[in-house]
Amino acid sequence: MTRPIAAFAPGRVNLIGEHTDYTGGLAFPMAISLGTRAAFHPRVGSRQLEIRSRLFSEAAFVPLDLPPTTEAVARTEPSWARYAAAVVAVIEPARGGVVEVTGDLPIGAGLSSSASFELALALALGYEGPPRSLATTCQRAEELAFGSKTGILDQLASASAREGSAMFLDCKELTVEHVAVPGELEIVIVDSKERRAVAETAYEERRLECMAAEQVIGPLRDGRPGDEKAISDRLLRRRARHVISENERVRRFKRALEEGDLAAAGRLMDESHESLARDYEVSTSGLDDLVGSLRAVEGVLGARLTGAGFGGCVVALSRPGALAGRLGGRPHWLAEPAGGAQLTPG
Ligand code: GLA
């Protein structure tokens, strides 16, 4: 048998800048070593892809000529394969065959398992283009599978990452600035194990609320702290306050890392969590408790929920070793800044 075309795409942990990407704001993620690997075995003359995943017993079959519409993608069974169908519909691969997918990211835990799956699959199926195009192509696939608009954070982070660095992302200009992660700190991801079905509905609700706020004060990405006061609706005012202040925190976080002011970086993470919990209402009492218990540990500089919220993971910034042996039985990872999505030896 010939060697497969294989690709790996990392998941990401967002250090700060949450729920800012879909209004073209700023975010500060870092790729992690967990991710998805896709290995493609082309079959001469085949006009479909058989996609097998170790996580699911049933294989999925996707025709190469699947139309790029939400309806066509939504008809794909089993349902886990809709993300695969969406990638196929968007990149229109030339050849059919078998794809084997493996990965070690927890699913739906806020570490970008879907973006990592999309990027690995697109590369293995022969997608060629710079990281930014790979990201926007896979974002289109995400939207087809998800059924509504999402931000670019996850795909851009997975596509553009560089080992040893986190990234300052401008989600409107789609620019990426690599910022070295200081060696004298640890980034620890802890899974709350909480998974909420409401996450998708609430995500769409928040996006619409931001659009409504923008009707009153213009693009939130250009907003300055206090601009939200011009919004009379209290709920929309709080949503806007989160986004505007979060963009500001991302700028300050970047500066803090560059200046080696790790205590300030940690405080900004704490403030981000408070803002997400109070103004944006995407936290849960479980996440709040977990964040609180991490912050109580000596040597932890800051902690916050990461990803869309409503469960999933939290991320803590700590002095090396501070959390060792302090996490009980909770699944956790020491995150090292990893490189971006790429072809790998088959
Ligand atoms: C999810 C989405 C991202 C982003 C985050 C919240 O991970 O996929 O685009 O909106 O939520 O910051």
Residues whose N, C-alpha, C, O or C-beta is under 5 A from the ligand:
A	BS01	GLA	G17 E18 H19 T20 D21 T150 G151 I152 L153 D154 G307 A308
